[in-house]
Amino acid sequence: MSNLVIVESPAKANTIEKILGKDFKVVSSYGHIRDLEKKNMGIDLKGSFNPNYQISADKKKVISLLSKETKKSDVIWLATDEDREGEAIAWHLYEVLSLKNKTVNRIVFHEITENAIKLAIKNPRSIDVNLVNAQQARRVLDRIVGFKLSPILWKKVRMGLSAGRVQSVAVRLIVEKEKSISSFKSTKSYQISAEFLTLNQNSLDATLIIELDKKENVISLLESFIESNFTIDDVVTKPSTSSPPPPFTTSSLQQLASNKLGFSVSRTMTVAQKLYESGSITYMRTDSTNLSKEAVNKMQDYINRNFGEEYFQPRMYTTKTKVAQEAHEAIRPTDINNLNCGKDDAQKKLYKLIWERTICSQMSNAIINKTNINIKASNPQQSIFQSKGQIIKFDGYLRIQKNTSSNNKDKILPSVSLGESLTLEIVNAKEKYSKPPARYTEASLVKKLEELGIGRPSTYAPTISTIQKREYVSKDNIEGVKQNCLHLILEKSNISEKNIIEISWSEKKKLLPTEIGKLTNEFLVQHFEDILQYNFTAKIESQFDDVARGKKEWKNMIKEFYAQFEPTVLKVDKNSSKVTGIRELGEDPVTKQKVYVRLGKFGPIVQIGELEKGKEKPKYASLRKGQTIESITLVSALELFSLPRNLGKFNDDDIIVSEGRYGPYIKYGKSFTSLGDLDPLTVDLPTCINLVKKKIEFDKQKIINSFNHEDSMIEICNGKYGPYIKKARKNYKIPKDLDPKKLTKEDCLSIISKSSKK
């Protein structure tokens, strides 16, 4: 009999075909093959709520090829992914390829290994209609929300905007975080630390257990230490244990890959997908922390052989999310004996992270002795300093994770006894400022969405990508604020002062709401609060899960939602006013006209004057990076109209500075040079001339050689990523084994002809 296996990804096909042998042919659907029609939303809203699907334009050729293959085959094996999306793709294939009269088997496997695939072939099942319906319910409901809300946003906020059930809630989280930061009031306090010498002349660092907020109180305390005696008041050693974290779910992998490797959420999923398709790890979309018995047995064998039986401790983990999906396994290596896997550096790093987390989850707890030493001063306040440390008595899982442990308390304290006198060496009272709430990173936003029960493993990465593509949110670094921190130092009975400039509150790769994101969120929260409530979104996810379990009929769920949603849409469309975010800043001292900040067609702008017939048109200027509609002042707004600035001439051409979409720049003749971090409002002519000279010099070195060819020019250039050939506005990579300086015109044409085929 001839067997045809259909998978989602072509990367899997070759691997699986080798495993199954000559009786099986494996082909790919390249993901989803059809989606809801664009016409009439693709849903019968007036009655049945039936979805109307159409084959995607780019999949017609794929369907044609699959159809030919199915006609030649006796048995069709639908081997799409094991989640709801995969189940839906299998169902769509069944429908589109008209497989009703064929022998069709649905198989799933959570890893691309010989055992898993052959076991799946031995245990086929039918398509799980409940899982398909759960995916249909999500797709239909999200289409309704998107298609109904987006046109309202076009009318009331700005053209080209979109709304979505999960994406809009994610934006709300980021906007509300920004509001909490804006309303945050920093407080000042002094952290007081000291260095002592024991009787054995060992150094002992300790910190005062209270913090003071006034300079005069700190000075008074330091003065009291001059005549004080310091003794060991208490020594407490407690045995403690440290347990390993559970194996990875999609969410926890995204978080640790962000923290440890600096990967974005989407990059983590792309790299994990490649590891899965190459057979290195199990399926990467899961909210389960389960491990199969077979996997645990193999880990037991590995741990016993390499570390000893005392290092093995089997564990069963339970998922803590509000509603866990199907009973998948956690993300783990398919073979724990493979310490290194991956075709490139990113894959190798992510695999190592997964391997370590998995093996540690089945290793013994670390046993730690934690020690606290209290040091008492004889001053009137009876001040107490405390020193903390710990000693690892048995490393357990830290045997693997010792290099990645974030625990900074591993210092070993000197041996001391109760009542022992100490010598005070130095006391440092350091002024510090309380920190505002931390903004979300991509990973911490995923964690928050998971905690609230919003979204599922397959939706986190697309949601975060969407809100950035739509420009509701930007990922940026926060420079921080320079703060003058006072240090009061007591040393050898003398108190001295020292001012140190510190950068506080700087953050990297944080998600910030854009002005359009804030205004869109404000409009949606005001008029569609029910949909943007966190509990509502989590409740909808829970209903999808009920559909997946066969406990709820999906079309009834959609009907219930639509009955409440549609009247609200009609009411808002009719009664709400257009959003501009307009704010009056004051009066322009020159023209005596009013100055406003508001949302413009392409983003937030400042406006001088009003649009009235017969009067001069208003002047407009775009806000600069870091400026917001809520925070910009009249002075800052008026400064924007000084751009572009003509600073003078260089070699008879004007040097003009301004700010554009990609940041501040210099215009010199027909060329543009980036100003980098320099401010176009304050930068001077000599600085700009110097930058222009460097750009001219760089451009001279850019072209290594050039040739005339027919009606175009061939240029050999130096680029950011190495030398390349440029012809007719197209670039061609030069092979590494060739010297770009020695290339002839014929060599270049040969490279171009070979490259153009790819």
C-alpha positions in Angstrom: 0.0 0.0 0.0 1.2 3.6 -0.7 1.2 5.9 2.3 1.2 9.7 2.1 2.1 11.7 5.2 1.3 15.4 5.3 3.1 17.6 7.8 3.1 21.4 8.3 6.7 22.2 7.7 9.0 21.1 4.9 11.9 21.0 7.3 10.3 18.0 9.0 9.5 16.1 5.8 12.9 14.8 5.0 13.7 13.7 8.6 10.3 11.9 8.9 10.6 10.2 5.5 14.0 8.7 6.4 12.5 7.3 9.6 9.4 5.8 8.0 11.2 4.3 5.0 10.3 3.6 1.3 6.6 2.7 1.9 5.9 6.3 3.0 6.1 9.6 1.1 6.2 12.7 3.3 5.0 16.1 2.0 4.3 19.5 3.5 1.2 21.8 3.6 3.5 24.8 4.5 1.3 25.7 7.5 -2.4 26.9 7.1 -3.9 26.3 3.7 -7.1 28.5 4.0 -8.5 31.2 6.2 -11.8 33.2 6.6 -12.9 35.1 3.5 -12.3 38.9 3.6 -15.7 39.5 2.0 -18.5 40.0 4.6 -16.0 39.2 7.3 -16.1 35.5 6.3 -18.8 34.8 8.9 -22.6 34.4 8.6 -23.4 37.0 11.3 -27.2 37.0 10.6 -28.0 33.4 11.5 -25.7 30.4 11.9 -22.4 32.0 12.5 -20.9 29.6 10.0 -17.4 30.5 8.9 -16.8 30.9 5.1 -13.3 29.8 4.2 -11.2 30.4 1.1 -7.9 28.9 0.0 -5.1 31.4 0.5 -3.8 32.7 -2.9 -0.2 31.5 -2.1 -1.4 28.0 -1.3 -3.3 27.1 -4.5 -0.3 25.5 -6.0 0.4 23.6 -2.8 -3.2 22.3 -2.8 -2.9 21.2 -6.4 0.3 19.2 -5.7 -1.2 17.7 -2.5 -4.4 16.7 -4.4 -2.3 14.8 -7.0 -0.4 13.0 -4.3 -3.5 12.0 -2.3 -5.1 10.5 -5.5 -2.1 8.3 -5.9 -2.1 7.1 -2.3 -4.0 4.4 -0.5 -3.6 5.8 3.1 -3.4 9.5 4.1 -1.7 10.3 7.4 -2.4 13.8 8.7 0.7 14.6 10.8 0.3 18.3 11.5 1.3 19.7 14.9 -0.3 18.4 18.1 -1.9 21.7 19.2 -5.2 23.2 18.3 -3.8 25.0 15.3 -2.3 21.8 14.0 -5.6 19.9 14.5 -7.4 22.7 12.6 -4.9 22.4 9.7 -5.5 18.6 9.6 -9.3 19.3 9.4 -8.9 21.9 6.6 -6.7 19.5 4.6 -9.4 16.8 5.0 -12.1 19.2 3.8 -10.1 20.8 0.9 -8.6 17.6 -0.4 -11.9 15.8 -0.3 -10.6 12.9 1.7 -14.0 11.6 2.9 -13.8 8.4 0.8 -10.1 7.8 1.6 -8.5 6.0 4.5 -7.4 8.9 6.7 -5.4 8.6 9.9 -4.6 11.5 12.2 -1.3 11.1 14.1 0.5 13.3 16.5 4.0 13.2 18.0 5.6 15.7 20.4 9.2 14.9 19.2 10.7 14.0 15.8 12.4 10.8 16.8 12.2 7.3 15.5 10.4 5.9 18.6 7.9 8.8 18.7 7.0 8.6 15.0 6.7 4.8 14.8 4.6 4.8 18.0 2.3 7.4 16.4 1.9 5.3 13.3 0.9 2.3 15.5 -1.7 4.5 17.3 -3.6 6.6 14.8 -6.8 8.3 15.7 -9.5 10.4 13.9 -9.5 14.2 13.8 -10.5 15.7 17.2 -13.5 17.9 16.2 -13.5 19.6 19.6 -10.0 20.8 19.2 -10.8 22.0 15.7 -13.9 23.9 17.0 -11.8 25.5 19.7 -9.5 26.9 17.1 -12.5 28.0 14.9 -14.0 29.7 17.8 -10.8 31.7 18.5 -10.4 32.6 14.8 -14.1 33.7 14.4 -14.3 35.7 17.6 -11.0 37.4 16.9 -12.1 38.2 13.3 -15.4 39.7 14.7 -13.5 41.9 17.2 -10.9 43.0 14.7 -13.3 43.7 11.8 -15.8 45.5 13.9 -13.4 47.6 16.0 -10.9 48.6 13.4 -13.2 50.7 11.2 -14.3 52.6 14.3 -10.7 53.3 15.1 -10.2 54.6 11.5 -13.1 57.0 12.0 -12.5 58.1 15.5 -8.7 57.9 16.0 -6.6 57.4 12.8 -6.7 55.5 9.5 -4.8 52.3 9.3 -5.2 51.3 13.0 -6.4 47.9 14.1 -7.7 46.3 17.3 -7.6 42.8 18.6 -9.0 40.9 21.6 -5.6 40.0 23.0 -3.3 42.6 21.4 -5.4 45.5 22.8 -5.3 44.1 26.3 -1.5 43.7 26.0 -1.3 47.4 25.0 -3.5 48.3 28.0 -1.0 46.6 30.3 1.9 48.6 28.9 0.0 51.9 29.0 -1.1 51.4 32.6 2.5 50.5 33.6 3.6 53.8 32.0 0.9 55.7 34.0 2.1 54.1 37.2 5.7 55.2 36.4 4.6 58.8 35.5 2.7 59.1 38.9 5.6 57.6 40.9 7.2 59.9 43.4 10.8 58.9 44.3 11.8 59.1 47.9 15.4 59.5 49.2 17.0 57.5 51.9 20.5 56.5 53.2 21.7 52.9 53.1 24.4 52.5 55.8 27.0 49.8 55.6 30.2 49.1 57.6 33.4 47.1 57.6 34.6 45.5 60.8 37.7 43.5 61.8 37.3 40.4 64.0 39.7 39.4 66.8 41.4 37.1 64.2 41.8 40.2 61.9 39.3 38.9 59.4 37.2 41.4 57.5 33.4 41.3 58.1 31.0 43.5 56.0 27.6 44.3 57.4 24.6 46.6 56.7 22.4 48.6 59.1 19.0 46.9 59.3 17.2 50.3 59.1 17.5 53.1 56.6 17.4 56.9 57.5 15.9 59.6 55.3 17.5 62.8 56.6 21.2 63.9 56.4 21.2 65.4 59.9 20.0 62.1 61.4 22.7 60.2 59.5 25.4 62.5 60.7 24.1 62.2 64.3 24.2 58.4 64.0 27.8 58.4 62.5 28.9 60.6 65.4 27.4 58.2 67.9 29.5 55.4 66.3 32.8 57.2 67.1 32.7 56.3 70.8 30.7 53.1 70.4 31.8 49.5 71.0 30.7 46.8 68.5 30.0 43.2 69.6 28.6 40.0 68.1 25.0 40.0 69.4 23.7 36.9 67.6 24.8 34.2 65.2 22.1 32.1 63.6 22.9 29.2 61.2 19.9 27.5 59.5 20.1 24.6 57.2 18.0 25.3 54.0 17.3 23.7 50.7 17.1 25.1 47.2 14.9 23.3 44.7 15.4 23.4 40.9 12.8 25.2 38.7 10.4 23.0 36.7 11.1 22.1 33.0 10.3 24.7 30.4 6.9 25.7 29.1 6.7 28.1 26.2 6.3 31.1 28.5 9.2 30.2 30.9 11.5 29.4 27.9 10.8 32.8 26.4 11.5 34.5 29.7 14.8 32.8 30.5 16.0 33.1 26.8 15.3 36.9 27.1 17.1 37.3 30.5 20.1 35.0 29.7 20.5 35.2 26.0 18.9 38.6 25.1 16.5 36.9 22.6 13.3 38.5 21.7 10.1 36.4 22.1 9.8 35.8 18.4 13.4 34.9 18.0 13.2 32.3 20.8 10.3 30.7 19.0 12.0 30.7 15.6 15.2 29.1 17.1 13.1 26.6 19.1 11.1 25.6 16.0 14.3 24.8 14.2 15.5 22.6 17.1 12.2 20.8 17.1 12.2 20.2 13.4 15.7 18.9 13.5 14.6 16.3 16.1 16.6 17.9 19.0 13.8 19.0 21.3 10.1 18.2 21.9 7.3 20.4 20.7 7.9 24.0 21.7 4.3 25.3 22.1 3.2 23.9 25.5 2.0 25.1 28.9 2.7 21.8 30.5 5.6 21.0 32.9 5.0 17.2 32.6 7.8 14.9 31.6 7.2 11.4 30.2 8.2 8.4 32.3 10.5 7.3 29.6 12.3 10.7 29.6 12.7 10.6 33.4 14.1 7.1 33.3 16.7 8.2 30.8 17.6 11.2 33.0 17.9 8.9 36.0 20.4 6.8 34.1 22.4 9.9 32.9 22.5 11.5 36.4 23.5 8.2 38.2 26.3 7.5 35.7 27.7 11.1 35.6 27.1 12.3 39.2 26.0 9.5 41.4 22.7 8.2 42.7 22.5 10.8 45.5 22.1 13.5 42.8 18.9 12.0 41.4 15.5 13.1 42.7 12.4 12.4 40.5 9.7 15.1 40.5 6.3 15.5 39.0 5.4 19.1 38.3 1.9 20.6 38.1 1.2 23.6 35.8 0.4 26.8 37.7 -1.3 28.7 34.9 -5.0 29.5 35.3 -6.1 27.1 32.6 -3.5 24.7 31.1 -4.2 23.4 27.6 -3.9 19.8 26.3 -1.7 17.4 28.3 1.5 17.9 26.3 5.0 17.4 27.7 7.3 20.2 28.8 10.0 21.4 26.3 12.9 19.0 26.8 15.8 17.4 24.7 14.7 14.3 22.8 17.9 12.6 24.0 19.4 13.8 27.3 22.7 12.2 26.3 23.1 14.9 23.6 24.8 17.7 25.5 25.2 19.9 22.4 22.8 20.3 19.5 22.1 23.0 16.9 23.4 24.2 13.5 24.3 27.7 14.6 25.3 29.7 17.7 21.7 30.7 18.6 20.4 27.1 18.4 23.3 25.8 20.5 22.8 28.4 23.2 19.0 27.8 23.4 19.5 24.0 23.4 22.0 24.3 26.3 19.4 26.3 28.3 16.8 23.6 27.6 19.2 20.7 28.5 20.3 22.3 31.8 16.7 23.2 32.9 15.5 19.7 32.0 18.3 17.7 33.7 18.2 19.9 36.8 14.5 19.3 37.2 15.2 15.7 38.1 18.3 16.4 40.3 18.4 16.6 44.1 17.9 19.8 46.1 20.9 21.8 47.0 21.5 21.8 50.8 22.7 25.2 52.1 23.7 26.5 55.5 22.5 30.1 55.7 24.2 32.3 58.4 23.0 35.6 59.8 25.4 37.6 62.1 24.0 40.5 64.1 26.4 43.2 65.3 25.3 45.5 68.1 26.6 49.0 68.7 26.7 50.5 72.2 25.3 53.8 71.0 22.0 55.2 72.5 20.1 53.8 69.5 21.4 50.3 70.1 22.0 50.1 66.3 22.1 46.6 64.7 24.2 45.7 61.7 23.6 42.5 59.9 25.8 40.3 57.8 24.4 37.5 55.6 26.2 34.6 54.0 25.7 30.9 53.1 27.7 27.8 52.5 26.6 25.1 50.1 26.9 21.8 52.0 25.6 19.6 49.0 25.4 21.2 45.6 22.6 18.9 44.1 21.2 20.5 40.9 23.6 23.5 41.4 26.3 21.0 40.1 24.9 21.8 36.7 23.6 25.3 37.3 26.5 26.7 39.3 27.6 28.9 36.4 24.2 30.2 35.7 23.0 30.7 39.3 21.9 34.3 40.0 22.4 33.9 43.8 24.8 36.5 45.0 24.7 35.5 48.7 27.4 32.7 48.4 29.9 34.6 50.5 31.5 32.7 53.3 31.5 34.6 56.6 34.4 34.5 59.1 34.2 32.4 62.2 33.0 34.6 65.2 31.6 33.9 68.7 28.8 35.5 70.7 30.0 38.6 72.6 33.1 39.0 70.5 34.3 42.6 70.2 34.9 44.0 66.7 36.9 46.9 65.5 35.1 49.4 63.3 37.1 50.2 60.1 34.8 52.4 58.1 31.1 53.3 57.8 29.6 54.4 54.5 26.2 56.1 54.4 25.1 56.2 50.8 22.2 58.3 49.5 19.8 56.4 47.2 16.5 57.0 45.5 13.6 54.6 45.4 12.9 53.1 42.0 9.7 53.4 39.9 8.0 50.2 38.8 10.0 48.5 36.1 8.6 48.6 32.5 7.7 45.4 30.8 10.2 43.5 28.6 8.8 41.2 26.0 9.4 38.3 28.4 7.9 39.9 31.5 4.8 40.9 29.4 4.4 37.2 28.4 4.7 36.3 32.1 2.0 38.8 33.0 -0.3 37.7 30.2 0.1 34.1 31.4 -0.6 35.0 35.1 -3.8 36.7 34.0 -4.9 33.7 31.9 -4.7 35.8 28.7 -3.5 34.1 25.5 -2.0 30.7 25.1 1.5 29.4 24.1 0.8 29.8 20.4 -0.4 33.4 20.8 2.3 35.1 22.9 4.9 35.7 20.2 2.4 36.8 17.5 0.7 39.2 20.0 4.0 40.9 21.0 5.1 41.2 17.3 1.7 42.6 16.3 1.6 45.5 18.9 5.1 46.6 17.8 4.3 46.3 14.0 1.2 48.4 14.5 3.3 51.0 16.3 1.2 50.9 19.5 4.3 49.9 21.3 8.0 50.5 20.7 11.0 48.5 22.2 13.6 51.0 23.4 16.4 51.7 25.9 15.7 54.2 28.7 18.8 56.4 29.2 18.1 57.0 32.9 18.5 60.1 35.0 21.8 61.6 36.4 21.5 62.0 40.2 23.8 63.5 42.7 24.2 61.0 45.5 25.8 62.1 48.7 28.1 59.7 50.5 28.8 60.3 54.2 31.9 58.4 55.4 33.1 57.7 58.9 36.7 56.7 59.0 39.2 57.0 61.9 36.8 59.2 63.9 36.4 61.6 61.0 33.2 62.2 59.0 33.7 63.3 55.4 31.3 64.0 52.5 31.6 63.0 48.9 29.2 63.6 46.0 29.0 60.9 43.3 27.0 61.3 40.1 25.0 58.1 39.4 22.7 57.1 36.5 19.5 55.9 38.0 16.5 54.2 36.4 18.1 53.2 33.1 16.5 50.3 31.4 17.2 48.1 28.3 14.9 46.7 25.7 11.7 47.9 27.5 8.3 48.1 25.9 7.0 51.7 25.8 3.5 52.8 24.6 3.6 55.2 21.7 1.4 58.3 21.6 -1.0 56.5 19.2 -0.9 53.5 21.5 -2.0 55.6 24.4 -4.8 57.4 22.6 -6.1 54.2 21.0 -6.1 52.5 24.4 -7.8 55.4 26.1 -10.6 55.3 23.4 -11.1 51.5 23.7 -11.1 51.5 27.5 -13.6 54.3 27.5 -16.0 52.7 25.1 -15.3 48.9 25.1 -14.2 48.4 28.7 -15.8 45.0 28.9 -13.6 43.6 26.1 -10.5 45.2 27.5 -11.0 43.9 31.0 -8.4 41.3 32.0 -10.9 39.0 33.6 -13.1 39.1 30.5 -10.3 38.1 28.2 -9.2 35.3 30.5 -12.9 34.1 30.7 -13.0 33.9 26.9 -9.8 31.8 26.9 -11.4 29.5 29.5 -14.5 29.1 27.2 -12.2 28.1 24.3 -10.8 25.5 26.6 -14.4 24.3 27.4 -15.0 23.9 23.7 -11.7 21.9 23.3 -13.0 19.5 26.0 -16.4 19.2 24.3 -18.2 20.9 27.2 -19.4 23.9 25.2 -20.9 24.4 21.7 -18.7 26.9 19.9 -21.3 28.6 17.8 -23.5 29.3 20.9 -20.4 30.8 22.6 -20.0 33.2 19.6 -23.7 34.0 19.5 -23.6 35.0 23.2 -20.6 37.2 22.7 -22.0 38.8 19.6 -25.3 39.6 21.2 -23.5 41.8 23.8 -20.8 43.1 21.5 -22.7 44.3 18.4 -25.1 46.8 20.2 -22.0 48.4 21.9 -20.2 48.8 18.5 -23.3 50.5 17.0 -23.7 52.8 20.0 -20.0 53.9 20.0 -20.0 54.4 16.2 -23.0 56.7 16.5 -22.3 58.6 19.7 -18.5 58.9 20.3 -16.4 61.9 19.1 -13.1 61.9 17.3 -10.0 61.5 19.4 -7.2 64.0 18.9 -5.6 64.1 22.3 -5.4 67.9 21.8 -4.0 69.9 24.7 -3.5 73.7 24.7 0.0 74.6 25.8 -0.2 78.4 25.9 0.6 81.3 23.6 3.4 81.9 21.1 5.1 85.1 22.3 6.0 86.1 18.7 2.7 85.6 16.8 0.4 85.7 19.9 -1.4 82.6 18.6 -2.4 79.6 20.6 0.0 76.6 20.7 -1.5 73.1 20.8 -0.1 69.6 21.0 -2.3 66.9 19.4 -2.3 63.7 17.3 -1.6 64.3 13.6 -1.9 62.1 10.5 1.5 60.6 11.0 2.0 61.0 14.8 1.9 63.6 17.6 2.5 67.2 16.5 2.7 70.7 17.9 0.6 73.3 16.1 0.8 77.1 16.3 -2.4 78.8 15.2 -5.8 77.4 14.1 -7.2 76.4 10.8 -9.6 79.2 9.8 -10.7 80.5 6.4 -8.9 83.6 5.2 -6.2 83.3 7.8 -2.6 82.1 7.5 -2.3 78.3 7.8 -1.0 76.9 11.2 2.6 75.9 11.6 3.3 72.3 12.5 6.3 70.4 14.0 6.6 66.7 14.9 7.4 65.7 18.5 10.9 64.4 19.1 11.9 61.1 20.6 11.1 61.0 24.3 8.5 63.8 24.1 4.8 63.0 24.8 1.5 64.7 24.4 1.0 64.7 28.2 4.5 65.9 29.2 5.6 68.4 26.6 5.9 72.1 27.8 5.3 75.3 25.9 9.0 76.0 25.8 9.9 72.6 24.5 7.1 72.9 21.9 8.4 76.2 20.6 11.9 74.9 20.3 10.7 72.4 17.7 10.0 75.2 15.3 13.7 76.1 15.2 14.3 72.9 13.2 15.7 72.6 10.6 18.6 74.8 11.7 21.1 76.3 9.1 24.4 76.4 11.0 26.5 77.9 8.2 28.5 76.8 5.2 31.3 74.3 4.5 32.9 74.3 1.1 30.1 76.6 -0.2 27.3 74.2 0.8 24.9 74.7 3.7 25.1 72.6 6.8 21.6 72.0 7.9 20.5 70.0 11.0 17.1 68.6 11.7 15.3 65.5 13.0 13.7 62.9 10.8 11.9 59.5 11.2 15.2 57.8 11.9 16.6 60.4 14.3 18.6 63.6 14.1 20.7 64.2 11.0 22.9 66.7 9.0 22.0 67.6 5.4 25.1 68.6 3.4 24.5 69.1 -0.3 22.7 66.0 -1.4 24.1 63.7 1.4 22.8 63.0 4.8 24.9 62.2 7.9 23.5 60.9 11.2 23.9 63.0 14.3 23.8 59.9 16.5 23.1 61.0 20.1 23.8 64.7 19.5 21.0 67.2 19.9 20.1 69.1 16.7 18.9 72.0 18.8 22.3 72.6 20.4 24.9 71.0 18.2 27.5 73.5 16.7 29.0 74.0 13.3 32.5 72.7 14.0 31.1 69.4 15.3 28.9 69.0 12.2 31.8 69.8 9.8 33.9 67.1 11.6 31.1 64.5 11.1 30.6 65.5 7.5 34.4 65.2 6.8 34.3 61.7 8.3 31.3 60.8 6.1 33.1 62.1 3.0 36.2 60.0 3.8 34.1 56.9 4.5 32.3 57.3 1.2 35.6 57.6 -0.6 36.8 54.3 0.9 33.4 52.7 0.2 34.0 52.2 -3.5 37.0 49.8 -4.1 36.6 49.7 -7.9 34.1 50.3 -10.7 33.4 49.3 -14.3 31.1 50.5 -17.0 28.9 47.8 -18.4 26.3 48.4 -21.1 23.9 51.0 -19.7 24.8 50.6 -16.0 27.8 50.8 -13.6 29.3 47.9 -11.7 30.8 48.9 -8.4 32.8 46.9 -5.8 32.0 48.4 -2.4 32.9 48.2 1.2 29.8 47.6 3.3 28.8 47.2 6.9 28.9 43.4 6.6 31.9 43.2 4.2 32.6 43.9 0.5 29.9 43.4 -2.1 29.1 44.1 -5.7 26.5 46.7 -6.7 24.8 46.8 -10.1 21.5 48.5 -11.1 20.5 49.1 -7.5 21.0 45.4 -6.5 23.7 44.1 -4.2 25.6 40.8 -4.7 27.7 39.1 -2.0 31.4 38.4 -2.8 32.5 34.9 -1.8 35.0 35.0 1.1 37.8 33.2 -0.8 38.0 36.1 -3.4 40.0 39.3 -2.9 37.6 42.2 -3.8 40.6 44.4 -4.9 41.6 41.8 -7.6 38.2 41.2 -9.1 37.9 42.0 -12.8 34.7 43.1 -14.6 34.3 39.5 -15.9 34.6 38.2 -12.3 31.9 40.5 -11.2 29.5 39.5 -14.0 30.2 35.8 -13.2 29.3 36.4 -9.5 26.2 38.3 -10.5 25.0 35.6 -12.9 25.4 32.9 -10.2 23.8 35.0 -7.5 20.7 36.0 -9.5 19.6 32.4 -9.7 19.0 32.2 -5.9 
